[in-house]
């Protein structure tokens, strides 16, 4: 499945004025990096692949429409999948993007 181009455009519209943001195709989606650190991706599996503070992963996945991301069959701390239904409004999308951007921005630049 290709990533949702409409979702990618919505992400762009929210983060377009941020410094240090770059786009890169990876993990079957379109990733948005902050200072070289992946913050969020319009996932090829639908919805968002979102970077979160690993210490907060368990609390984040308690929210409706959010699951721990699995890579190669292994659940990953610090990565969640946000279903399309959980980002249907621009306000919901902006809230989730802020989570990923804030965490990625807290990491040393690459």
Secondary structure, 3 states (H helix, E strand, C coil): CCCCHHHHHHHHHHHCCCCCEEEEEECCEEEEEECCEEEEEECCCCCEEEECCHHHHHHHCCCCCEEEEEECCEEEEEEEEECHHHHCCHHHHHHHHHHHHHHHHHCCCC
